[in-house]
Amino acid sequence: MIEGRSLPAGEAAPQGERRWVTPDYLRTLRIRLVRGRFFSDLDRADTEPVLVIDEKLARQYWPTEDPIGKRIRPMSGEGWFTIVGIAGHVMQADLSGDTGRGVYYASLYQRPMPMGSILVKTSGDSSGAAAAIRDVVRGRGPESTFV
């Protein structure tokens, strides 16, 4: 839902793909910041929930206005999130095609999830990186698994 907008009967609710990410995710993937800001370590569970949306979502739902500062509420009922940044659109599934849907990124630091994926960027020979990462994950406790 978009704050301040009513949904006409029979019309589909706004749609977007959600990605839970850590603060450096967008920078690590070199996703361009169009306007506003990306997440920081200051976006925590005890601060105002914020989102970064991609430019496709911005054009679709705010074609003539700036979405920064606007609020949306996911249908899951988690409350309102304020949009703080707009990122470039990137393909989410694979390089051969795009889902055609806009994306909104939520900070994993604000809403911790019980599971996730790790993305690692290395330089040079990365053969030793997998073992080092596996050791760190296993060191987090017996409930941690690594596949």
Z-matrix of the N, CA and C atoms (Angstrom, degrees):
N
C 1 1.449
C 2 1.530 1 109.02
N 3 1.313 2 114.79 1 145.10
C 4 1.466 3 121.39 2 176.37
C 5 1.517 4 107.29 3 -106.48
N 6 1.333 5 116.38 4 124.44
C 7 1.451 6 120.72 5 -177.53
C 8 1.540 7 110.61 6 -57.69
N 9 1.327 8 114.95 7 134.95
C 10 1.452 9 121.15 8 177.42
C 11 1.511 10 114.71 9 84.87
N 12 1.311 11 117.99 10 -0.56
C 13 1.462 12 121.36 11 178.96
C 14 1.513 13 109.57 12 -116.73
N 15 1.306 14 115.74 13 132.08
C 16 1.462 15 119.35 14 176.00
C 17 1.524 16 107.97 15 -91.79
N 18 1.296 17 115.00 16 155.18
C 19 1.451 18 121.31 17 -178.90
C 20 1.528 19 108.38 18 -102.97
N 21 1.341 20 117.64 19 111.14
C 22 1.462 21 119.79 20 179.16
C 23 1.524 22 111.50 21 -59.11
N 24 1.331 23 116.19 22 145.46
C 25 1.467 24 121.30 23 179.96
C 26 1.522 25 110.03 24 -55.03
N 27 1.315 26 115.60 25 133.40
C 28 1.450 27 121.83 26 177.76
C 29 1.523 28 114.77 27 83.94
N 30 1.328 29 118.16 28 -6.77
C 31 1.463 30 120.82 29 179.51
C 32 1.524 31 109.87 30 -91.76
N 33 1.323 32 115.34 31 140.58
C 34 1.466 33 120.12 32 179.88
C 35 1.522 34 110.26 33 -69.54
N 36 1.314 35 115.60 34 144.98
C 37 1.470 36 120.93 35 175.74
C 38 1.521 37 109.16 36 -65.66
N 39 1.323 38 117.82 37 154.93
C 40 1.470 39 119.94 38 175.61
C 41 1.530 40 110.30 39 -54.54
N 42 1.306 41 115.74 40 143.34
C 43 1.459 42 121.76 41 -175.64
C 44 1.522 43 110.85 42 -124.62
N 45 1.304 44 115.61 43 145.63
C 46 1.452 45 121.75 44 174.17
C 47 1.516 46 108.65 45 -165.68
N 48 1.312 47 115.84 46 156.61
C 49 1.464 48 120.20 47 176.22
C 50 1.514 49 108.56 48 -89.13
N 51 1.327 50 116.93 49 132.39
C 52 1.463 51 120.15 50 179.74
C 53 1.519 52 109.79 51 -100.99
N 54 1.322 53 114.31 52 138.63
C 55 1.456 54 122.21 53 174.72
C 56 1.511 55 107.78 54 -126.90
N 57 1.333 56 117.18 55 127.76
C 58 1.468 57 122.46 56 174.83
C 59 1.516 58 106.53 57 -91.06
N 60 1.324 59 117.43 58 122.26
C 61 1.458 60 121.11 59 -174.51
C 62 1.520 61 111.27 60 -136.37
N 63 1.322 62 115.70 61 159.79
C 64 1.467 63 121.23 62 173.25
C 65 1.533 64 108.15 63 -88.33
N 66 1.322 65 117.32 64 166.06
C 67 1.464 66 119.83 65 -174.26
C 68 1.532 67 116.28 66 -54.28
N 69 1.319 68 119.26 67 -35.21
C 70 1.467 69 120.07 68 -176.15
C 71 1.528 70 114.58 69 -90.19
N 72 1.322 71 117.82 70 0.21
C 73 1.466 72 121.14 71 -176.61
C 74 1.529 73 112.36 72 -55.01
N 75 1.322 74 117.19 73 -53.41
C 76 1.466 75 120.55 74 -175.77
C 77 1.527 76 111.92 75 -64.79
N 78 1.322 77 116.80 76 -38.89
C 79 1.465 78 120.48 77 177.81
C 80 1.534 79 110.73 78 -67.92
N 81 1.334 80 116.11 79 -42.52
C 82 1.464 81 120.54 80 -179.31
C 83 1.521 82 111.27 81 -58.96
N 84 1.314 83 116.48 82 -39.96
C 85 1.464 84 120.19 83 179.20
C 86 1.525 85 112.69 84 -84.00
N 87 1.333 86 115.88 85 2.05
C 88 1.464 87 122.15 86 -179.23
C 89 1.520 88 112.13 87 57.01
N 90 1.320 89 114.75 88 39.30
C 91 1.466 90 120.08 89 174.10
C 92 1.523 91 106.78 90 -79.48
N 93 1.288 92 115.67 91 128.09
C 94 1.465 93 122.88 92 -173.29
C 95 1.527 94 111.47 93 -68.18
N 96 1.324 95 116.00 94 136.69
C 97 1.466 96 121.89 95 171.85
C 98 1.519 97 106.80 96 -87.69
N 99 1.321 98 116.77 97 116.49
C 100 1.455 99 122.16 98 -179.25
C 101 1.526 100 110.15 99 -81.36
N 102 1.334 101 115.51 100 -45.34
C 103 1.467 102 120.66 101 -178.09
C 104 1.524 103 108.55 102 -163.10
N 105 1.311 104 116.31 103 155.44
C 106 1.464 105 120.56 104 178.80
C 107 1.512 106 111.33 105 83.49
N 108 1.337 107 115.81 106 -136.03
C 109 1.463 108 120.37 107 -177.54
C 110 1.518 109 110.72 108 -144.19
N 111 1.322 110 114.98 109 161.47
C 112 1.453 111 121.43 110 170.75
C 113 1.527 112 107.83 111 -89.89
N 114 1.310 113 116.78 112 -178.68
C 115 1.459 114 121.67 113 177.81
C 116 1.525 115 110.22 114 -71.07
N 117 1.320 116 115.32 115 158.77
C 118 1.457 117 120.35 116 173.90
C 119 1.524 118 107.98 117 -134.66
N 120 1.316 119 115.72 118 174.02
C 121 1.465 120 120.68 119 177.30
C 122 1.531 121 111.35 120 -65.77
N 123 1.338 122 117.43 121 -14.99
C 124 1.464 123 121.35 122 179.47
C 125 1.527 124 112.53 123 -80.15
N 126 1.326 125 117.76 124 -13.01
C 127 1.463 126 121.67 125 175.65
C 128 1.529 127 107.67 126 -82.97
N 129 1.321 128 115.89 127 92.78
C 130 1.469 129 123.19 128 -173.74
C 131 1.520 130 110.37 129 -118.79
N 132 1.309 131 115.99 130 176.75
C 133 1.461 132 121.98 131 -178.16
C 134 1.524 133 112.76 132 -60.67
N 135 1.321 134 117.96 133 -26.64
C 136 1.465 135 120.56 134 -177.93
C 137 1.529 136 113.19 135 -96.66
N 138 1.344 137 117.56 136 12.74
C 139 1.465 138 120.98 137 177.70
C 140 1.527 139 109.79 138 -115.07
N 141 1.329 140 115.53 139 169.81
C 142 1.458 141 120.85 140 -179.07
C 143 1.530 142 110.11 141 -57.36
N 144 1.336 143 118.02 142 129.03
C 145 1.466 144 120.63 143 179.30
C 146 1.534 145 110.83 144 -64.93
N 147 1.322 146 115.57 145 130.60
C 148 1.454 147 120.79 146 -177.51
C 149 1.528 148 111.05 147 -127.63
N 150 1.325 149 115.03 148 159.58
C 151 1.459 150 122.71 149 177.83
C 152 1.514 151 110.04 150 -133.52
N 153 1.303 152 115.52 151 154.99
C 154 1.449 153 123.08 152 165.43
C 155 1.522 154 104.74 153 -116.21
N 156 1.324 155 116.87 154 127.97
C 157 1.463 156 120.05 155 178.27
C 158 1.520 157 108.77 156 -107.55
N 159 1.324 158 116.19 157 160.63
C 160 1.457 159 117.62 158 176.91
C 161 1.521 160 109.69 159 -90.86
N 162 1.322 161 115.46 160 165.92
C 163 1.463 162 120.14 161 -175.01
C 164 1.522 163 112.52 162 -64.96
N 165 1.313 164 117.53 163 -26.24
C 166 1.468 165 120.11 164 177.69
C 167 1.527 166 110.01 165 -66.13
N 168 1.314 167 117.04 166 -45.06
C 169 1.468 168 121.24 167 177.86
C 170 1.535 169 110.12 168 -65.12
N 171 1.327 170 116.49 169 -39.87
C 172 1.468 171 120.73 170 179.07
C 173 1.528 172 110.72 171 -60.67
N 174 1.324 173 117.64 172 -46.53
C 175 1.470 174 121.25 173 179.87
C 176 1.523 175 111.67 174 -66.07
N 177 1.333 176 116.34 175 -36.15
C 178 1.458 177 120.19 176 -176.09
C 179 1.527 178 112.17 177 -69.84
N 180 1.323 179 117.22 178 -43.79
C 181 1.467 180 119.82 179 -172.67
C 182 1.529 181 114.55 180 -106.30
N 183 1.324 182 117.90 181 -13.99
C 184 1.467 183 121.54 182 177.63
C 185 1.534 184 109.11 183 -135.11
N 186 1.333 185 117.79 184 58.53
C 187 1.469 186 119.58 185 -173.57
C 188 1.529 187 114.45 186 -64.08
N 189 1.322 188 117.79 187 -26.24
C 190 1.469 189 120.14 188 -176.73
C 191 1.520 190 113.11 189 -120.80
N 192 1.320 191 116.80 190 11.31
C 193 1.463 192 119.31 191 179.74
C 194 1.524 193 110.65 192 -141.34
N 195 1.300 194 115.76 193 164.07
C 196 1.456 195 121.95 194 179.64
C 197 1.528 196 109.10 195 -85.33
N 198 1.330 197 118.93 196 119.85
C 199 1.459 198 120.54 197 -178.98
C 200 1.533 199 114.65 198 -75.53
N 201 1.322 200 118.20 199 -12.90
C 202 1.463 201 119.52 200 -178.94
C 203 1.526 202 108.94 201 -64.20
N 204 1.327 203 114.79 202 128.82
C 205 1.461 204 121.07 203 -176.77
C 206 1.517 205 112.66 204 95.13
N 207 1.336 206 117.65 205 -15.17
C 208 1.477 207 121.31 206 177.55
C 209 1.524 208 107.78 207 -76.28
N 210 1.327 209 114.46 208 160.54
C 211 1.467 210 118.64 209 -178.37
C 212 1.522 211 110.66 210 -123.16
N 213 1.333 212 114.53 211 143.76
C 214 1.457 213 120.99 212 174.20
C 215 1.518 214 108.97 213 -130.13
N 216 1.329 215 114.78 214 156.20
C 217 1.464 216 120.94 215 178.08
C 218 1.524 217 108.09 216 -127.69
N 219 1.333 218 116.79 217 118.36
C 220 1.467 219 119.36 218 176.61
C 221 1.527 220 110.97 219 -61.45
N 222 1.302 221 116.43 220 150.36
C 223 1.464 222 121.59 221 -179.30
C 224 1.523 223 111.82 222 -63.86
N 225 1.325 224 117.60 223 -14.38
C 226 1.464 225 121.18 224 178.62
C 227 1.526 226 111.52 225 -71.28
N 228 1.337 227 117.14 226 -7.73
C 229 1.459 228 121.01 227 175.55
C 230 1.514 229 114.91 228 79.73
N 231 1.320 230 118.23 229 25.88
C 232 1.464 231 122.03 230 -177.18
C 233 1.520 232 114.00 231 -79.13
N 234 1.285 233 118.70 232 -0.90
C 235 1.455 234 120.78 233 -176.89
C 236 1.511 235 111.37 234 100.91
N 237 1.332 236 115.68 235 -175.89
C 238 1.462 237 121.95 236 -175.60
C 239 1.525 238 111.73 237 -88.61
N 240 1.313 239 115.78 238 140.75
C 241 1.458 240 124.52 239 175.92
C 242 1.521 241 107.96 240 -119.42
N 243 1.314 242 117.59 241 137.15
C 244 1.461 243 122.18 242 177.80
C 245 1.524 244 109.55 243 -96.49
N 246 1.319 245 116.05 244 133.44
C 247 1.464 246 121.46 245 178.61
C 248 1.529 247 108.48 246 -78.67
N 249 1.339 248 115.67 247 122.90
C 250 1.471 249 120.37 248 -178.57
C 251 1.526 250 112.88 249 -113.64
N 252 1.318 251 117.10 250 -11.12
C 253 1.458 252 118.90 251 -178.41
C 254 1.511 253 112.48 252 -158.06
N 255 1.323 254 114.13 253 159.48
C 256 1.464 255 121.75 254 175.87
C 257 1.525 256 106.77 255 -124.50
N 258 1.322 257 115.66 256 125.70
C 259 1.461 258 122.46 257 -179.64
C 260 1.525 259 109.57 258 -108.21
N 261 1.313 260 115.76 259 159.29
C 262 1.455 261 120.41 260 174.07
C 263 1.518 262 110.00 261 -63.26
N 264 1.328 263 116.37 262 152.94
C 265 1.464 264 120.71 263 178.19
C 266 1.525 265 109.19 264 -83.06
N 267 1.315 266 116.30 265 134.08
C 268 1.462 267 121.82 266 175.04
C 269 1.518 268 108.37 267 -131.05
N 270 1.326 269 115.64 268 152.76
C 271 1.455 270 119.85 269 177.40
C 272 1.513 271 108.98 270 -67.55
N 273 1.316 272 116.39 271 135.38
C 274 1.454 273 121.26 272 -174.15
C 275 1.527 274 113.95 273 -98.07
N 276 1.323 275 117.58 274 -31.81
C 277 1.461 276 119.24 275 -173.00
C 278 1.525 277 112.43 276 -91.21
N 279 1.324 278 117.04 277 -55.72
C 280 1.455 279 120.66 278 178.99
C 281 1.520 280 108.84 279 -159.01
N 282 1.303 281 116.19 280 171.44
C 283 1.458 282 120.34 281 -175.27
C 284 1.520 283 113.53 282 -77.93
N 285 1.330 284 118.22 283 -12.44
C 286 1.462 285 120.41 284 -177.33
C 287 1.521 286 112.83 285 -88.28
N 288 1.316 287 117.78 286 -11.05
C 289 1.456 288 118.69 287 -178.89
C 290 1.505 289 111.64 288 -164.33
N 291 1.311 290 114.38 289 165.19
C 292 1.451 291 121.24 290 -178.48
C 293 1.520 292 108.15 291 -122.89
N 294 1.306 293 116.51 292 147.48
C 295 1.458 294 120.02 293 178.77
C 296 1.517 295 111.60 294 -71.70
N 297 1.332 296 116.46 295 -20.03
C 298 1.454 297 120.09 296 -178.51
C 299 1.516 298 113.47 297 83.60
N 300 1.317 299 117.18 298 -4.69
C 301 1.456 300 121.37 299 -178.59
C 302 1.527 301 110.24 300 -99.52
N 303 1.327 302 114.87 301 148.50
C 304 1.452 303 120.26 302 174.01
C 305 1.519 304 109.83 303 -74.30
N 306 1.328 305 115.48 304 165.75
C 307 1.460 306 121.31 305 -175.87
C 308 1.514 307 109.88 306 -126.15
N 309 1.325 308 115.58 307 141.66
C 310 1.462 309 119.37 308 168.74
C 311 1.516 310 108.43 309 -123.14
N 312 1.323 311 114.14 310 132.97
C 313 1.455 312 122.22 311 -177.28
C 314 1.519 313 108.95 312 -102.51
N 315 1.326 314 115.64 313 131.67
C 316 1.463 315 122.19 314 176.85
C 317 1.524 316 108.61 315 -114.40
N 318 1.320 317 116.52 316 146.50
C 319 1.455 318 121.23 317 -178.11
C 320 1.526 319 111.11 318 -77.35
N 321 1.302 320 115.57 319 122.42
C 322 1.460 321 121.40 320 176.71
C 323 1.524 322 111.14 321 -63.10
N 324 1.337 323 116.94 322 -25.14
C 325 1.461 324 120.79 323 178.05
C 326 1.526 325 111.86 324 -70.98
N 327 1.333 326 117.20 325 -21.99
C 328 1.463 327 120.36 326 179.83
C 329 1.519 328 112.17 327 -90.65
N 330 1.306 329 116.79 328 -30.21
C 331 1.457 330 121.77 329 179.97
C 332 1.530 331 108.69 330 -135.79
N 333 1.342 332 117.26 331 79.44
C 334 1.475 333 119.74 332 -177.95
C 335 1.528 334 111.79 333 -56.28
N 336 1.303 335 115.76 334 141.28
C 337 1.457 336 122.94 335 -179.60
C 338 1.529 337 108.56 336 -111.03
N 339 1.338 338 117.43 337 151.68
C 340 1.462 339 119.76 338 -179.01
C 341 1.524 340 114.00 339 -73.75
N 342 1.334 341 117.34 340 -10.90
C 343 1.458 342 119.08 341 178.93
C 344 1.527 343 108.88 342 -153.00
N 345 1.305 344 116.24 343 166.24
C 346 1.451 345 119.91 344 -179.51
C 347 1.507 346 111.59 345 -176.63
N 348 1.302 347 114.92 346 -172.42
C 349 1.462 348 122.54 347 179.52
C 350 1.515 349 108.56 348 -120.16
N 351 1.316 350 115.13 349 157.98
C 352 1.457 351 120.83 350 178.00
C 353 1.518 352 107.98 351 -115.00
N 354 1.309 353 115.79 352 131.51
C 355 1.451 354 122.26 353 175.48
C 356 1.520 355 106.74 354 -115.11
N 357 1.314 356 116.15 355 126.52
C 358 1.453 357 120.58 356 -176.64
C 359 1.519 358 109.04 357 -126.16
N 360 1.312 359 115.77 358 133.53
C 361 1.458 360 121.42 359 175.59
C 362 1.521 361 107.29 360 -110.33
N 363 1.323 362 116.56 361 125.74
C 364 1.460 363 121.08 362 -179.93
C 365 1.530 364 108.96 363 -126.19
N 366 1.298 365 115.29 364 165.81
C 367 1.461 366 119.87 365 172.59
C 368 1.517 367 107.30 366 -121.88
N 369 1.300 368 116.18 367 150.17
C 370 1.456 369 119.89 368 -179.37
C 371 1.517 370 111.61 369 76.65
N 372 1.325 371 115.72 370 -152.87
C 373 1.461 372 122.02 371 -178.43
C 374 1.523 373 109.61 372 -72.16
N 375 1.302 374 116.45 373 120.15
C 376 1.466 375 120.42 374 -176.66
C 377 1.526 376 113.25 375 -97.86
N 378 1.330 377 118.32 376 7.53
C 379 1.468 378 120.51 377 -175.86
C 380 1.529 379 112.71 378 -59.98
N 381 1.319 380 118.28 379 -34.70
C 382 1.461 381 120.22 380 -179.82
C 383 1.517 382 113.79 381 -82.84
N 384 1.328 383 117.17 382 -12.82
C 385 1.466 384 120.70 383 -176.78
C 386 1.527 385 112.25 384 -65.55
N 387 1.318 386 117.80 385 -41.35
C 388 1.469 387 120.69 386 -176.99
C 389 1.529 388 111.19 387 -59.89
N 390 1.313 389 117.54 388 -45.05
C 391 1.468 390 120.66 389 -179.81
C 392 1.528 391 110.82 390 -65.16
N 393 1.326 392 117.36 391 -41.38
C 394 1.469 393 120.61 392 179.36
C 395 1.530 394 110.77 393 -63.98
N 396 1.316 395 116.71 394 -42.03
C 397 1.472 396 121.10 395 179.52
C 398 1.526 397 109.92 396 -65.59
N 399 1.329 398 116.36 397 -43.68
C 400 1.464 399 121.12 398 178.61
C 401 1.530 400 110.54 399 -58.05
N 402 1.322 401 117.47 400 -42.30
C 403 1.467 402 121.45 401 179.29
C 404 1.525 403 111.68 402 -63.24
N 405 1.324 404 116.78 403 -41.60
C 406 1.470 405 120.87 404 179.01
C 407 1.523 406 110.56 405 -64.64
N 408 1.325 407 116.89 406 -45.52
C 409 1.468 408 120.43 407 -179.08
C 410 1.526 409 110.10 408 -63.52
N 411 1.301 410 117.51 409 -45.19
C 412 1.475 411 120.34 410 179.41
C 413 1.517 412 111.55 411 -63.80
N 414 1.323 413 117.72 412 -29.95
C 415 1.451 414 121.96 413 178.58
C 416 1.519 415 113.64 414 -72.24
N 417 1.333 416 117.90 415 -8.88
C 418 1.460 417 121.84 416 -179.59
C 419 1.523 418 111.98 417 -76.19
N 420 1.304 419 118.37 418 -14.78
C 421 1.469 420 120.15 419 177.59
C 422 1.516 421 110.61 420 137.99
N 423 1.338 422 116.21 421 167.14
C 424 1.456 423 121.05 422 -175.86
C 425 1.524 424 113.84 423 -66.07
N 426 1.347 425 117.22 424 -21.74
C 427 1.465 426 119.47 425 -179.80
C 428 1.523 427 112.30 426 -80.03
N 429 1.345 428 118.16 427 -10.48
C 430 1.459 429 122.34 428 179.64
C 431 1.522 430 109.77 429 -80.77
N 432 1.301 431 115.99 430 136.98
C 433 1.456 432 120.91 431 176.67
C 434 1.519 433 108.27 432 -127.50
N 435 1.314 434 115.58 433 156.62
C 436 1.455 435 120.68 434 178.94
C 437 1.511 436 106.90 435 -139.55
N 438 1.302 437 115.89 436 125.19
C 439 1.471 438 120.69 437 179.42
C 440 1.502 439 109.31 438 -110.29
